[in-house]
């Protein structure tokens, strides 16, 4: 696991898993006409809940993010508190009903929410709270053919009991009193409720100690149950880091597929694979079928030849007046402290005090994106540092629960290069320059080497090798940071962020 030289579309009508070697966790997937859409959890990063688009289920692009303001969920998500690492926007479900897209999701502290939009790119309407109780996760929704709507949620704080509720047609209300227990036990979560033929299927994952996590299903001929029939759909595939949570979708080719994350994360996060679904005796068996049960499959035939490939954008020259959708702030940002219009073609990050002195994880102006696990990765940023103020720090970072960074610090009238790895800080001699280039390079092993340059051509290694890491249910993210330990003063301009 993790030692692939190639991945995704192979250009010859086949694909290799993973199709996205990056942290797109807690997936759900639907098809609307000739297009596929998926959502991925985002935890405390803002804007929240990433929306993906594909025409062939293998090559994907980012449509946007559905939650513009995380403080709709709670004040702890704001830059003034930054108190929800590993929490906030967990798994959700994506649905299309009456010419409208719907997203439902849960947060473990605040409860369930929904939003909807006419277009997957947005704008998405303000969040509607559905159940303001802690302890719930992994919801799913179904609009039945008879017009009834159902909502399913799991109370993980009470033995992973999963309930089905009646829901209003507009998706904005659930009837708490209508709760029916339809599943429980063994860490059962990741629910997806779908209807295929005469059956309603509750697809979910289950965990057993010493075995791992794997995909299960219950079925009924009535949406409200009882869901008495049960079957295991796939083996744990521990060697593949337990692919388990995702969405079952019928392809344009008439075949069925399971878009899934690998649930045991490492530094690259919970990466994405596409597995075939084979219907056996009315059950959707996932992956390669061996003795009637599914297991991990690393290659397949491209479901559709689109003629051109979509891709997830990584590099940015900041030529737009709005941020590209691959970017997410660490927590809800202070909107007046960054700009894409004050200097044409540059991102301006303005410095203000972190919640804890010199702590990157408590600094509110850090812009991030997901990293990729591929054989060669090189991120380079160019910064104009002429307007740094005394006490200001700015640079290039990696972060999960742990973090490291290469940057510039202004101390008095002097500028210094600085390497930090969690609480350890190394400062070099003072230098004079208007522009600096900062770089991070890593490969499949996730061992990053930072470097700096004063001309954009010759780079000098800075600091130790840093092992990218997993933490707070997230893989590594790479980003740009800016804060000032002394006062609200100074800014840095970023010309580009190139990721190859």
HULIN-V787610 format. One record per residue. N is the residue number from 1. RES is the residue in three letters. D_LAST is the distance of its C-alpha to the last C-alpha in Angstrom with 1 decimal. Layout:
[[N & RES & D_LAST] [N & RES & D_LAST]]
This chain:
[[1 & UNK & 22.4] [2 & UNK & 18.7] [3 & UNK & 18.5] [4 & UNK & 17.1] [5 & UNK & 15.1] [6 & UNK & 14.8] [7 & UNK & 15.5] [8 & UNK & 16.6] [9 & UNK & 17.8] [10 & UNK & 18.6] [11 & UNK & 19.7] [12 & UNK & 23.2] [13 & UNK & 24.8] [14 & UNK & 23.8] [15 & UNK & 21.2] [16 & UNK & 20.3] [17 & UNK & 20.3] [18 & UNK & 18.5] [19 & UNK & 17.5] [20 & UNK & 15.2] [21 & UNK & 14.2] [22 & UNK & 14.2] [23 & UNK & 17.2] [24 & UNK & 19.1] [25 & UNK & 22.5] [26 & UNK & 26.1] [27 & UNK & 25.5] [28 & UNK & 28.1] [29 & UNK & 27.9] [30 & UNK & 30.3] [31 & UNK & 30.8] [32 & UNK & 32.2] [33 & UNK & 33.4] [34 & UNK & 30.6] [35 & UNK & 27.8] [36 & UNK & 26.5] [37 & UNK & 25.7] [38 & UNK & 24.8] [39 & UNK & 24.7] [40 & UNK & 23.2] [41 & UNK & 24.7] [42 & UNK & 23.3] [43 & UNK & 26.0] [44 & UNK & 26.2] [45 & UNK & 23.1] [46 & UNK & 23.9] [47 & UNK & 24.1] [48 & UNK & 25.0] [49 & UNK & 24.9] [50 & UNK & 21.8] [51 & UNK & 22.9] [52 & UNK & 20.9] [53 & UNK & 21.9] [54 & UNK & 21.9] [55 & UNK & 24.2] [56 & UNK & 24.0] [57 & UNK & 23.4] [58 & UNK & 20.3] [59 & UNK & 17.7] [60 & UNK & 17.5] [61 & UNK & 16.6] [62 & UNK & 17.6] [63 & UNK & 21.0] [64 & UNK & 21.6] [65 & UNK & 23.3] [66 & UNK & 27.0] [67 & UNK & 28.3] [68 & UNK & 28.0] [69 & UNK & 30.3] [70 & UNK & 30.5] [71 & UNK & 33.7] [72 & UNK & 35.4] [73 & UNK & 35.1] [74 & UNK & 36.4] [75 & UNK & 36.5] [76 & UNK & 34.8] [77 & UNK & 31.4] [78 & UNK & 31.8] [79 & UNK & 30.3] [80 & UNK & 33.9] [81 & UNK & 34.1] [82 & UNK & 30.8] [83 & UNK & 32.8] [84 & UNK & 31.2] [85 & UNK & 28.5] [86 & UNK & 28.2] [87 & UNK & 30.5] [88 & UNK & 30.7] [89 & UNK & 28.9] [90 & UNK & 29.3] [91 & UNK & 29.5] [92 & UNK & 30.9] [93 & UNK & 32.0] [94 & UNK & 31.2] [95 & UNK & 34.1] [96 & UNK & 35.2] [97 & UNK & 38.9] [98 & UNK & 41.0] [99 & UNK & 38.1] [100 & UNK & 36.3] [101 & UNK & 33.3] [102 & UNK & 34.2] [103 & UNK & 32.2] [104 & UNK & 34.3] [105 & UNK & 33.0] [106 & UNK & 34.4] [107 & UNK & 34.0] [108 & UNK & 35.9] [109 & UNK & 37.7] [110 & UNK & 38.4] [111 & UNK & 38.9] [112 & UNK & 37.9] [113 & UNK & 36.7] [114 & UNK & 36.0] [115 & UNK & 34.5] [116 & UNK & 34.5] [117 & UNK & 33.4] [118 & UNK & 34.2] [119 & UNK & 30.6] [120 & UNK & 27.6] [121 & UNK & 25.6] [122 & UNK & 28.6] [123 & UNK & 30.3] [124 & UNK & 31.5] [125 & UNK & 35.0] [126 & UNK & 35.7] [127 & UNK & 35.9] [128 & UNK & 39.3] [129 & UNK & 40.4] [130 & UNK & 41.9] [131 & UNK & 43.0] [132 & UNK & 43.0] [133 & UNK & 43.4] [134 & UNK & 41.2] [135 & UNK & 40.6] [136 & UNK & 39.3] [137 & UNK & 36.0] [138 & UNK & 34.4] [139 & UNK & 36.4] [140 & UNK & 36.8] [141 & UNK & 38.8] [142 & UNK & 40.8] [143 & UNK & 42.8] [144 & UNK & 45.6] [145 & UNK & 47.3] [146 & UNK & 50.4] [147 & UNK & 48.7] [148 & UNK & 48.5] [149 & UNK & 45.4] [150 & UNK & 44.5] [151 & UNK & 42.2] [152 & UNK & 41.4] [153 & UNK & 40.3] [154 & UNK & 40.4] [155 & UNK & 42.3] [156 & UNK & 40.5] [157 & UNK & 42.7] [158 & UNK & 45.7] [159 & UNK & 45.0] [160 & UNK & 42.3] [161 & UNK & 44.8] [162 & UNK & 43.4] [163 & UNK & 45.5] [164 & UNK & 45.8] [165 & UNK & 46.9] [166 & UNK & 48.2] [167 & UNK & 46.0] [168 & UNK & 46.8] [169 & UNK & 45.6] [170 & UNK & 43.4] [171 & UNK & 41.6] [172 & UNK & 42.7] [173 & UNK & 45.4] [174 & UNK & 46.0] [175 & UNK & 49.5] [176 & UNK & 49.5] [177 & UNK & 52.9] [178 & UNK & 52.0] [179 & UNK & 49.9] [180 & UNK & 50.3] [181 & UNK & 49.1] [182 & UNK & 47.3] [183 & UNK & 45.3] [184 & UNK & 45.2] [185 & UNK & 44.4] [186 & UNK & 42.1] [187 & UNK & 39.1] [188 & UNK & 39.1] [189 & UNK & 36.5] [190 & UNK & 33.6] [191 & UNK & 36.3] [192 & UNK & 35.8] [193 & UNK & 39.0] [194 & UNK & 39.1] [195 & UNK & 41.9] [196 & UNK & 42.1] [197 & UNK & 45.4] [198 & UNK & 48.3] [199 & UNK & 46.4] [200 & UNK & 44.5] [201 & UNK & 41.9] [202 & UNK & 40.7] [203 & UNK & 37.6] [204 & UNK & 36.5] [205 & UNK & 35.3] [206 & UNK & 37.7] [207 & UNK & 37.4] [208 & UNK & 39.9] [209 & UNK & 40.0] [210 & UNK & 39.4] [211 & UNK & 38.1] [212 & UNK & 35.0] [213 & UNK & 33.9] [214 & UNK & 34.4] [215 & UNK & 35.1] [216 & UNK & 38.7] [217 & UNK & 40.6] [218 & UNK & 44.0] [219 & UNK & 45.6] [220 & UNK & 48.6] [221 & UNK & 50.3] [222 & UNK & 50.7] [223 & UNK & 47.9] [224 & UNK & 49.8] [225 & UNK & 50.3] [226 & UNK & 51.7] [227 & UNK & 48.6] [228 & UNK & 50.7] [229 & UNK & 48.9] [230 & UNK & 45.9] [231 & UNK & 43.6] [232 & UNK & 40.7] [233 & UNK & 37.9] [234 & UNK & 35.6] [235 & UNK & 35.6] [236 & UNK & 33.6] [237 & UNK & 31.2] [238 & UNK & 30.6] [239 & UNK & 28.6] [240 & UNK & 26.0] [241 & UNK & 26.2] [242 & UNK & 28.7] [243 & UNK & 27.4] [244 & UNK & 29.9] [245 & UNK & 29.2] [246 & UNK & 28.4] [247 & UNK & 30.0] [248 & UNK & 32.2] [249 & UNK & 32.0] [250 & UNK & 33.7] [251 & UNK & 31.5] [252 & UNK & 32.4] [253 & UNK & 33.4] [254 & UNK & 36.1] [255 & UNK & 34.5] [256 & UNK & 33.5] [257 & UNK & 30.2] [258 & UNK & 29.1] [259 & UNK & 25.7] [260 & UNK & 25.5] [261 & UNK & 23.6] [262 & UNK & 24.1] [263 & UNK & 26.4] [264 & UNK & 26.3] [265 & UNK & 23.1] [266 & UNK & 21.3] [267 & UNK & 18.4] [268 & UNK & 16.1] [269 & UNK & 19.0] [270 & UNK & 20.9] [271 & UNK & 18.7] [272 & UNK & 19.9] [273 & UNK & 21.9] [274 & UNK & 24.2] [275 & UNK & 27.6] [276 & UNK & 30.6] [277 & UNK & 33.8] [278 & UNK & 37.2] [279 & UNK & 40.3] [280 & UNK & 43.1] [281 & UNK & 46.4] [282 & UNK & 44.9] [283 & UNK & 42.1] [284 & UNK & 38.4] [285 & UNK & 37.3] [286 & UNK & 33.6] [287 & UNK & 31.6] [288 & UNK & 33.3] [289 & UNK & 37.0] [290 & UNK & 38.9] [291 & UNK & 42.6] [292 & UNK & 42.2] [293 & UNK & 39.4] [294 & UNK & 35.6] [295 & UNK & 33.0] [296 & UNK & 29.2] [297 & UNK & 28.0] [298 & UNK & 24.7] [299 & UNK & 24.8] [300 & UNK & 26.4] [301 & UNK & 27.1] [302 & UNK & 25.0] [303 & UNK & 27.5] [304 & UNK & 27.1] [305 & UNK & 25.6] [306 & UNK & 24.4] [307 & UNK & 23.5] [308 & UNK & 20.1] [309 & UNK & 17.3] [310 & UNK & 16.4] [311 & UNK & 13.1] [312 & UNK & 12.1] [313 & UNK & 10.5] [314 & UNK & 8.1] [315 & UNK & 7.6] [316 & UNK & 11.2] [317 & UNK & 13.4] [318 & UNK & 16.4] [319 & UNK & 18.4] [320 & UNK & 20.2] [321 & UNK & 23.2] [322 & UNK & 22.1] [323 & UNK & 19.2] [324 & UNK & 16.7] [325 & UNK & 17.7] [326 & UNK & 14.7] [327 & UNK & 16.1] [328 & UNK & 19.1] [329 & UNK & 21.3] [330 & UNK & 22.7] [331 & UNK & 26.2] [332 & UNK & 27.8] [333 & UNK & 26.9] [334 & UNK & 29.5] [335 & UNK & 29.0] [336 & UNK & 30.6] [337 & UNK & 28.2] [338 & UNK & 25.1] [339 & UNK & 24.9] [340 & UNK & 22.8] [341 & UNK & 26.0] [342 & UNK & 27.5] [343 & UNK & 25.2] [344 & UNK & 23.8] [345 & UNK & 20.1] [346 & UNK & 19.7] [347 & UNK & 19.6] [348 & UNK & 22.7] [349 & UNK & 23.2] [350 & UNK & 26.9] [351 & UNK & 28.2] [352 & UNK & 30.8] [353 & UNK & 32.4] [354 & UNK & 30.8] [355 & UNK & 33.2] [356 & UNK & 33.4] [357 & UNK & 33.1] [358 & UNK & 29.9] [359 & UNK & 28.6] [360 & UNK & 25.0] [361 & UNK & 25.8] [362 & UNK & 28.7] [363 & UNK & 27.0] [364 & UNK & 26.9] [365 & UNK & 24.1] [366 & UNK & 20.9] [367 & UNK & 18.2] [368 & UNK & 15.9] [369 & UNK & 13.7] [370 & UNK & 13.2] [371 & UNK & 10.8] [372 & UNK & 10.0] [373 & UNK & 11.8] [374 & UNK & 10.1] [375 & UNK & 10.8] [376 & UNK & 7.8] [377 & UNK & 5.7] [378 & UNK & 5.2] [379 & UNK & 6.5] [380 & UNK & 8.8] [381 & UNK & 11.8] [382 & UNK & 14.7] [383 & UNK & 18.1] [384 & UNK & 21.6] [385 & UNK & 23.9] [386 & UNK & 27.2] [387 & UNK & 28.5] [388 & UNK & 28.1] [389 & UNK & 31.4] [390 & UNK & 33.3] [391 & UNK & 32.0] [392 & UNK & 28.6] [393 & UNK & 25.4] [394 & UNK & 21.8] [395 & UNK & 18.4] [396 & UNK & 15.3] [397 & UNK & 16.3] [398 & UNK & 15.9] [399 & UNK & 18.8] [400 & UNK & 20.9] [401 & UNK & 24.5] [402 & UNK & 23.5] [403 & UNK & 21.2] [404 & UNK & 19.9] [405 & UNK & 18.7] [406 & UNK & 18.3] [407 & UNK & 20.1] [408 & UNK & 23.0] [409 & UNK & 26.6] [410 & UNK & 29.4] [411 & UNK & 32.7] [412 & UNK & 35.7] [413 & UNK & 34.9] [414 & UNK & 32.3] [415 & UNK & 28.5] [416 & UNK & 27.1] [417 & UNK & 23.7] [418 & UNK & 23.9] [419 & UNK & 22.3] [420 & UNK & 23.5] [421 & UNK & 23.5] [422 & UNK & 25.7] [423 & UNK & 29.0] [424 & UNK & 28.4] [425 & UNK & 27.5] [426 & UNK & 27.2] [427 & UNK & 27.9] [428 & UNK & 27.6] [429 & UNK & 29.9] [430 & UNK & 30.2] [431 & UNK & 28.4] [432 & UNK & 28.7] [433 & UNK & 25.9] [434 & UNK & 25.1] [435 & UNK & 21.3] [436 & UNK & 19.0] [437 & UNK & 15.3] [438 & UNK & 14.1] [439 & UNK & 11.3] [440 & UNK & 10.7] [441 & UNK & 9.6] [442 & UNK & 10.8] [443 & UNK & 11.5] [444 & UNK & 13.9] [445 & UNK & 16.5] [446 & UNK & 14.9] [447 & UNK & 16.1] [448 & UNK & 14.1] [449 & UNK & 14.9] [450 & UNK & 15.0] [451 & UNK & 15.6] [452 & UNK & 16.9] [453 & UNK & 17.7] [454 & UNK & 20.4] [455 & UNK & 19.3] [456 & UNK & 15.5] [457 & UNK & 15.9] [458 & UNK & 17.7] [459 & UNK & 16.4] [460 & UNK & 18.9] [461 & UNK & 18.6] [462 & UNK & 19.9] [463 & UNK & 21.8] [464 & UNK & 21.9] [465 & UNK & 19.4] [466 & UNK & 18.9] [467 & UNK & 19.1] [468 & UNK & 17.3] [469 & UNK & 20.1] [470 & UNK & 21.8] [471 & UNK & 24.4] [472 & UNK & 26.3] [473 & UNK & 25.4] [474 & UNK & 21.7] [475 & UNK & 18.7] [476 & UNK & 16.4] [477 & UNK & 15.0] [478 & UNK & 12.9] [479 & UNK & 14.6] [480 & UNK & 16.4] [481 & UNK & 20.1] [482 & UNK & 23.2] [483 & UNK & 26.8] [484 & UNK & 30.0] [485 & UNK & 32.4] [486 & UNK & 35.4] [487 & UNK & 35.6] [488 & UNK & 34.0] [489 & UNK & 32.9] [490 & UNK & 30.0] [491 & UNK & 26.6] [492 & UNK & 23.2] [493 & UNK & 21.3] [494 & UNK & 17.5] [495 & UNK & 16.3] [496 & UNK & 12.7] [497 & UNK & 10.0] [498 & UNK & 6.5] [499 & UNK & 3.8] [500 & UNK & 0.0]]
